Each structure stands twice: as C-alpha cells, then as structure tokens.
Amino acid sequence: MNTIMLACNAGMSTSLLVTKMQKTAEEKGIQANIFAKPVTEIEITLQEKNVDVILLGPQVKFMKKQLEAKLAGKNIPIEAIDMLHYGMMNGEKVLEQALKIIESK
C-alpha cells in the first residue's frame, strides 16, 4: 500500500483534494493511504507513520528545500502539487503525480 501525505498551511483545502484522490484510488483499485497534514506537523507525523511521498500545496511549496534538508536520509521524496491540478481539485491527476514519484524512488 502506498502512503501519500499532502501538506499545506492548515490542512483545510487539501482535505477536499484528499477525498477526491481517495475516490479515484478506489475506482481504479489502487491501495493507498492518503491524508493531509499542516506542514508544521510533517516531522511529528513521520515519527508515527511510514510515508512514501509528501506533496506540498502551492501555498507552502517555498518550504521544499527546507523540508528536504530536515528529512535528509529518510528517502521520502517531496514535491509540490501542480498548481493547476490543485486549483481544480483534480484528485486523479494529483494521485497520478504521487504514484509516478513513488515508482521512480
């Protein structure tokens, strides 16, 4: 099972995207644990869960380098969610993005 964490400022807008991603995963028979957290809770969450990829909401993508430095050695890719897909709440495209990142690890 793939574990996908979405991170944004407060986790509110990203929660809707998570729901759409979960629906797409179910429809396609993809086993995935998808959830959203505020970016401030990434490190705490990683102590509790194994995560395959972290996708950053457009509003926090500026934190990517900082987060990569903090998570160095954990082999967890961090990428920004495509702004167009995020804005349209396109769960299918964001799920595809996450799965491609996981496959290329």
Contact map, one row per residue, 1 for C-alpha under 8 A:
111000000000000000000000000000111000000000000000000000000000000000000000000000000000000000000000000000000
111100000000000000000000000000111000000000000000001100000000000000000000000000000000000000000000000000000
111110000000000000000000000000011100000000000000011110000000000000000000000000000000000000000000000000000
011111000000000000000000000000011110000000000000001111100000000000000000000000000000000000000000010000000
001111100000000000000000000000000111100000000000001011100000000000000000000000000000000000000000000000000
000111110000010001000000000000000111100000000000000001111000000000000000000000000000000000000000000000000
000011111010010000000000000000000001111001000000000001111001000000000000000000000000000000000000000000000
000001111110010000000000000000000001111000000000000000011111000000000000000000000000000000000000000000000
000000111110000000000000000000000000011100000000000000000011000000000000000000000000000000000000000000000
000000011111100000000000000000000000111000000000000000000000000000000000000000000000000000000000000000000
000000111111111000000000000000000001110000000000000000000000000000000000000000000000000000000000000000000
000000000111111100000000000000000000000000000000000000000000000000000000000000000000000000000000000000000
000000000111111110000000000000000000000000000000000000000000000000000000000000000000000000000000000000000
000001110011111111000000000000000001000000000000000000001000000000000000000000000000000000000000000000000
000000000011111111100000000000000011000000000000000000000000000000000000000000000000000000000000000000000
000000000001111111110000000000000000000000000000000000000000000000000000000000000000000010000000000000000
000000000000111111111000000000000000000000000000000000000000000000000000000000000000010011100000000000000
000001000000011111111100000000000111000000000000000000000000000000000000000000000000000000100000000000000
000000000000001111111110000000000000000000000000000000000000000000000000000000000000000000100000000000000
000000000000000111111111000000000000000000000000000000000000000000000000000000000000000011110000000000000
000000000000000011111111100000000100000000000000000000000000000000000000000000000000000001110110000000000
000000000000000001111111110000010100000000000000000000000000000000000000000000000000000000100000000000000
000000000000000000111111111000000000000000000000000000000000000000000000000000000000000000000000000000000
000000000000000000011111111100000000000000000000000000000000000000000000000000000000000000110010000000000
000000000000000000001111111111110000000000000000000000000000000000000000000000000000000000000010000000000
000000000000000000000111111111100000000000000000000000000000000000000000000000000000000000000000000000000
000000000000000000000011111111000000000000000000000000000000000000000000000000000000000000000000000000000
000000000000000000000001111111000000000000000000000000000000000000000000000000000000000000000000000000000
000000000000000000000000111111100000000000000000000000000000000000000000000000000000000000000000000000000
000000000000000000000000111111110000000000000000000000000000000000000000000000000000000000000000000000000
110000000000000000000000110011111000000000000000000000000000000000000000000000000000000000000000000000000
111100000000000000000100100001111100000000000000000000000000000000000000000000000000000000000000000000000
111100000000000000000000000000111110000000000000000000000000000000000000000000000000000000000000000000000
001111000000000001001100000000011111000000000000000000000000000000000000000000000000000000000000000000000
000111000000001001000000000000001111100000000000000000000000000000000000000000000000000000000000000000000
000011110010011001000000000000000111110000000000000000000000000000000000000000000000000000000000000000000
000011110110000000000000000000000011111011000000000000000000000000000000000000000000000000000000000000000
000000111110000000000000000000000001111111000000000000000000000000000000000000000000000000000000000000000
000000111100000000000000000000000000111111000000000000000001000000000000000000000000000000000000000000000
000000001000000000000000000000000000011111100000000000000000000000000000000000000000000000000000000000000
000000000000000000000000000000000000111111111000000000000000000000000000000000000000000000000000000000000
000000100000000000000000000000000000111111111100000000000000000000000000000000000000000000000000000000000
000000000000000000000000000000000000000111111110000000000000000000000000000000000000000000000000000000000
000000000000000000000000000000000000000011111111000000000000000000000000000000000000000000000000000000000
000000000000000000000000000000000000000011111111100000000000000000000000000000000000000000000000000000000
000000000000000000000000000000000000000001111111111000000000000000000000000000000000000000000000000000000
000000000000000000000000000000000000000000111111110000000000000000000000000000000000000000000000000000000
000000000000000000000000000000000000000000011111110000000000000000000000000000000000000000000000000000000
000000000000000000000000000000000000000000001111111000000000000000000000000000000000000000000000000000000
001000000000000000000000000000000000000000000111111100000000000000000000000000000000000000000000000000000
011110000000000000000000000000000000000000000100111111000000000000000000000100000000000000000000000000000
011100000000000000000000000000000000000000000000011111000000000000000000000110000000000000000000000001000
001110000000000000000000000000000000000000000000001111100000000000000000000111000000000000000000010011000
000111100000000000000000000000000000000000000000001111110000000000000000000111100000000000000000000000000
000111100000000000000000000000000000000000000000000011111000000000000000000001111000000000000000010000000
000001110000000000000000000000000000000000000000000001111111100100000000000001111000000000000000000000000
000001110000010000000000000000000000000000000000000000111111100000000000000000011010010000000000000000000
000000010000000000000000000000000000000000000000000000011111100000000000000000011110010000000000000000000
000000011000000000000000000000000000000000000000000000011111110000000000000000000000000000000000000000000
000000111000000000000000000000000000001000000000000000011111111100000000000000000000000000000000000000000
000000000000000000000000000000000000000000000000000000011111111100000000000000110000000000000000000000000
000000000000000000000000000000000000000000000000000000000011111110000000000000000000000000000000000000000
000000000000000000000000000000000000000000000000000000000001111111100000000000000000000000000000000000000
000000000000000000000000000000000000000000000000000000010001111111110000000001110000000000000000000000000
000000000000000000000000000000000000000000000000000000000000011111111000000000000000000000000000000000000
000000000000000000000000000000000000000000000000000000000000001111111100000000000000000000000000000000000
000000000000000000000000000000000000000000000000000000000000001111111110000001000000000000000000000000000
000000000000000000000000000000000000000000000000000000000000000111111111000001000000000000000000000000000
000000000000000000000000000000000000000000000000000000000000000011111111000000000000000000000000000000000
000000000000000000000000000000000000000000000000000000000000000001111111000000000000000000000000000000000
000000000000000000000000000000000000000000000000000000000000000000111111111100000000000000000000000000000
000000000000000000000000000000000000000000000000000000000000000000011111111000000000000000000000000000000
000000000000000000000000000000000000000000000000000000000000000000000011111000000000000000000000000000000
000000000000000000000000000000000000000000000000000000000000000000000011111100000000000000000000000000000
000000000000000000000000000000000000000000000000000000000000000000000011111110000000000000000000000000000
000000000000000000000000000000000000000000000000001111000000000000000010011111000000000000000000000000000
000000000000000000000000000000000000000000000000000111000000000000000000001111100000000000000000000011001
000000000000000000000000000000000000000000000000000011110000000100110000000111110000000000000000000000000
000000000000000000000000000000000000000000000000000001110000100100000000000011111000000000000000000000000
000000000000000000000000000000000000000000000000000000111100100100000000000001111100000000000000000000000
000000000000000000000000000000000000000000000000000000111100000000000000000000111110110000000100100000000
000000000000000000000000000000000000000000000000000000000100000000000000000000011111110000000100000000000
000000000000000000000000000000000000000000000000000000001100000000000000000000001111111000000000000000000
000000000000000000000000000000000000000000000000000000000000000000000000000000000111111100000000000000000
000000000000000000000000000000000000000000000000000000000000000000000000000000001111111111101100000000000
000000000000000010000000000000000000000000000000000000001100000000000000000000001111111111000100000000000
000000000000000000000000000000000000000000000000000000000000000000000000000000000011111111000000000000000
000000000000000000000000000000000000000000000000000000000000000000000000000000000001111111000000000000000
000000000000000110010000000000000000000000000000000000000000000000000000000000000000111111100000000000000
000000000000000010011000000000000000000000000000000000000000000000000000000000000000111111111100000000000
000000000000000011111101000000000000000000000000000000000000000000000000000000000000100011111110000000000
000000000000000000011001000000000000000000000000000000000000000000000000000000000000000001111111000000000
000000000000000000000000000000000000000000000000000000000000000000000000000000000000100001111111100000000
000000000000000000001000000000000000000000000000000000000000000000000000000000001100110001111111110000000
000000000000000000001001100000000000000000000000000000000000000000000000000000000000000000111111111000000
000000000000000000000000000000000000000000000000000000000000000000000000000000000000000000011111111100000
000000000000000000000000000000000000000000000000000000000000000000000000000000001000000000001111111110000
000100000000000000000000000000000000000000000000000010100000000000000000000000000000000000000111111111000
000000000000000000000000000000000000000000000000000000000000000000000000000000000000000000000011111111100
000000000000000000000000000000000000000000000000000000000000000000000000000000000000000000000001111111110
000000000000000000000000000000000000000000000000000010000000000000000000000010000000000000000000111111111
000000000000000000000000000000000000000000000000000110000000000000000000000010000000000000000000011111111
000000000000000000000000000000000000000000000000000000000000000000000000000000000000000000000000001111111
000000000000000000000000000000000000000000000000000000000000000000000000000000000000000000000000000111111
000000000000000000000000000000000000000000000000000000000000000000000000000010000000000000000000000011111
